[in-house]
């Protein structure tokens, strides 16, 4: 059974909420990494940002759905 969250009477899949939370965390990490200068050592910053988002989203999804 897939987890469904009721938000103000609207039922939404938990993956949508996980996606939004992962996006916020990724934005915060992006600011931290930019301040620390991590992107100067990365070959492709856009690909690195996407990979970080996918790792965050996948880890939260596996925690919820396992």
MIBAGU-921144 format. One record per residue (C-alpha): x negated, z negated, y negated; residue in one letter. Coordinates in nm, 2 decimals. Example, Ala and Ser with C-alpha at 12.3 -4.5 7.8 and 13.67 -1.06 7.14 Angstrom:
<atoms>
[atom [-1.23,-0.78,0.45],"A"]
[atom [-1.37,-0.71,0.11],"S"]
</atoms>
This chain:
<atoms>
[atom [0.00,0.00,0.00],"X"]
[atom [-0.13,0.10,-0.34],"X"]
[atom [-0.14,-0.18,-0.60],"X"]
[atom [0.11,-0.11,-0.88],"X"]
[atom [0.11,-0.31,-1.21],"X"]
[atom [0.42,-0.37,-1.41],"X"]
[atom [0.34,-0.35,-1.78],"X"]
[atom [0.64,-0.42,-2.01],"X"]
[atom [0.87,-0.31,-1.74],"X"]
[atom [0.68,0.02,-1.68],"X"]
[atom [0.52,0.05,-1.34],"X"]
[atom [0.17,0.21,-1.35],"X"]
[atom [-0.09,0.26,-1.08],"X"]
[atom [-0.37,0.01,-1.09],"X"]
[atom [-0.62,0.30,-1.11],"X"]
[atom [-0.51,0.38,-1.46],"X"]
[atom [-0.58,0.03,-1.58],"X"]
[atom [-0.91,0.03,-1.40],"X"]
[atom [-1.00,0.36,-1.56],"X"]
[atom [-0.93,0.22,-1.91],"X"]
[atom [-1.13,-0.10,-1.84],"X"]
[atom [-1.42,0.11,-1.71],"X"]
[atom [-1.41,0.32,-2.02],"X"]
[atom [-1.43,0.02,-2.25],"X"]
[atom [-1.72,-0.12,-2.05],"X"]
[atom [-1.90,0.21,-2.06],"X"]
[atom [-1.85,0.24,-2.44],"X"]
[atom [-2.00,-0.11,-2.48],"X"]
[atom [-2.29,-0.03,-2.25],"X"]
[atom [-2.35,0.30,-2.44],"X"]
[atom [-2.39,0.10,-2.77],"X"]
[atom [-2.63,-0.15,-2.60],"X"]
[atom [-2.84,0.13,-2.44],"X"]
[atom [-2.85,0.32,-2.77],"X"]
[atom [-2.98,0.01,-2.95],"X"]
[atom [-3.24,-0.05,-2.69],"X"]
[atom [-3.36,0.31,-2.69],"X"]
[atom [-3.28,0.37,-2.32],"X"]
[atom [-3.17,0.73,-2.39],"X"]
[atom [-3.52,0.83,-2.50],"X"]
[atom [-3.63,0.79,-2.14],"X"]
[atom [-3.33,0.97,-1.98],"X"]
[atom [-3.35,1.34,-1.90],"X"]
[atom [-2.99,1.42,-1.98],"X"]
[atom [-2.80,1.14,-2.17],"X"]
[atom [-2.46,1.29,-2.12],"X"]
[atom [-2.51,1.31,-1.75],"X"]
[atom [-2.64,0.95,-1.75],"X"]
[atom [-2.34,0.83,-1.94],"X"]
[atom [-2.10,1.00,-1.70],"X"]
[atom [-2.29,0.86,-1.40],"X"]
[atom [-2.26,0.50,-1.55],"X"]
[atom [-1.89,0.55,-1.59],"X"]
[atom [-1.84,0.68,-1.24],"X"]
[atom [-2.04,0.38,-1.10],"X"]
[atom [-1.83,0.13,-1.30],"X"]
[atom [-1.50,0.30,-1.20],"X"]
[atom [-1.59,0.33,-0.84],"X"]
[atom [-1.71,-0.03,-0.80],"X"]
[atom [-1.40,-0.17,-0.96],"X"]
[atom [-1.18,0.06,-0.75],"X"]
[atom [-1.35,-0.05,-0.43],"X"]
[atom [-1.31,-0.41,-0.52],"X"]
[atom [-0.93,-0.36,-0.58],"X"]
[atom [-0.86,-0.13,-0.29],"X"]
[atom [-1.07,-0.29,-0.02],"X"]
</atoms>
